[in-house]
Amino acid sequence: MKKLFILILLLTNAAFAGDAKPLADDPVIEARLKAMSSELRCLVCQNTTLADSTAPLAEDLRKEIRVQMRAGKSDQEVVDYLVARYGDFVRYRPPVNNETALLWFGPFLLLLIGGFVLFRVLKKHAGSDDIQGEDA
């Protein structure tokens, strides 16, 4: 009796199951979303594009982008909306401006400082070898 009940339950669930609907009915919007989401950063994963992320926030952002696209907004308007809401961090390649200058030029600055410190240490070390050589 128990097996019959489980069989009936399984068959009724299968009867009500339907095909999975695509997230967007418009393939043009999906193509735009795919292109745009590869240029945007997942705010949770941080080193993953929005297209590659499986985080719930990333899915919410993709849905928000679809809504904006259905409303007729251009790609640049959608990106501007996301930047206004989340900052330049949402872009995978942030622009060079006053706020992101340290991000772009900081590694080179650290490299120059490190090279200068290395030069000073080596120069000081070479000078101390010359002094020791004269004492002998």
C-alpha positions in Angstrom: 0.0 0.0 0.0 2.8 2.3 0.9 4.6 1.6 -2.4 1.4 2.4 -4.4 1.0 5.7 -2.6 4.6 6.7 -3.4 4.1 5.7 -7.0 0.9 7.7 -7.4 2.7 10.7 -5.7 5.6 10.5 -8.1 3.4 10.2 -11.2 1.3 13.2 -10.2 4.4 15.4 -9.7 5.7 14.4 -13.1 2.4 15.3 -14.7 2.6 18.9 -13.3 6.2 19.4 -14.2 6.8 21.6 -17.2 9.7 22.7 -19.4 12.1 25.1 -17.8 11.4 28.6 -19.1 14.3 30.8 -20.2 15.1 33.7 -17.9 14.5 36.1 -20.7 12.1 35.6 -23.5 14.2 37.9 -25.7 17.4 36.4 -27.0 18.8 39.9 -27.8 18.5 40.8 -24.2 20.3 37.6 -23.2 23.1 38.3 -25.6 23.5 41.9 -24.3 23.4 40.6 -20.7 26.0 38.0 -21.4 28.3 40.6 -23.0 27.8 43.1 -20.2 28.0 40.7 -17.3 31.5 39.6 -18.5 32.6 43.2 -18.0 31.1 43.5 -14.5 32.5 42.1 -11.2 30.5 40.0 -8.8 30.3 42.0 -5.5 30.5 38.8 -3.4 33.2 36.8 -5.2 35.2 40.0 -6.1 37.6 38.2 -8.4 34.9 36.7 -10.6 32.9 38.2 -13.4 29.1 38.5 -13.0 28.7 36.0 -15.8 30.8 33.4 -14.0 29.4 33.8 -10.5 26.8 31.6 -8.9 26.3 33.8 -5.8 22.7 34.8 -5.1 23.6 38.5 -5.3 25.1 37.9 -8.8 21.8 36.4 -9.9 19.9 39.3 -8.4 22.1 41.7 -10.3 21.6 39.8 -13.6 17.8 40.0 -13.0 18.1 43.8 -12.3 20.1 44.2 -15.6 17.4 42.3 -17.5 14.7 44.6 -16.0 16.6 47.7 -17.0 17.2 46.3 -20.5 13.5 45.5 -20.9 12.8 49.1 -19.9 14.7 50.2 -22.9 17.9 51.4 -21.3 21.2 51.2 -23.2 24.1 49.3 -22.0 25.9 52.5 -20.9 22.8 53.6 -18.9 22.7 50.2 -17.1 26.4 50.4 -16.2 26.0 53.9 -15.0 23.1 52.8 -12.8 25.2 50.0 -11.3 28.2 52.3 -10.8 26.0 54.9 -9.1 24.7 52.2 -6.8 27.8 50.1 -6.1 30.7 52.4 -7.2 33.4 51.8 -9.7 34.3 48.5 -8.0 31.4 46.8 -9.9 33.4 47.3 -13.1 35.9 44.6 -13.8 38.2 47.2 -15.4 37.6 50.4 -13.4 38.3 53.7 -15.2 41.4 55.7 -14.4 40.3 58.7 -12.4 41.1 60.4 -9.1 39.4 57.8 -7.0 41.1 54.8 -8.7 44.5 56.4 -9.3 46.1 54.5 -6.4 44.6 51.3 -7.7 46.2 51.7 -11.1 49.5 53.4 -10.2 50.0 52.0 -6.6 51.9 48.9 -7.7 54.3 50.9 -9.8 54.8 53.3 -6.9 55.5 50.4 -4.5 58.0 49.0 -7.1 59.8 52.4 -7.3 59.9 52.7 -3.5 61.2 49.1 -3.2 63.9 49.7 -5.8 65.0 52.9 -4.0 65.2 51.1 -0.7 67.1 48.2 -2.3 69.5 50.6 -3.9 70.2 52.4 -0.6 70.7 49.1 1.3 73.1 47.8 -1.3 75.0 51.0 -1.5 75.3 51.1 2.3 76.4 47.5 2.4 79.0 48.1 -0.4 80.3 51.1 1.6 80.8 49.0 4.7 82.7 46.3 2.8 85.2 49.0 1.6 85.8 50.2 5.1 86.4 46.6 6.4 88.8 46.0 3.5 91.0 49.0 4.5 91.2 47.9 8.1 92.8 44.5 7.2 
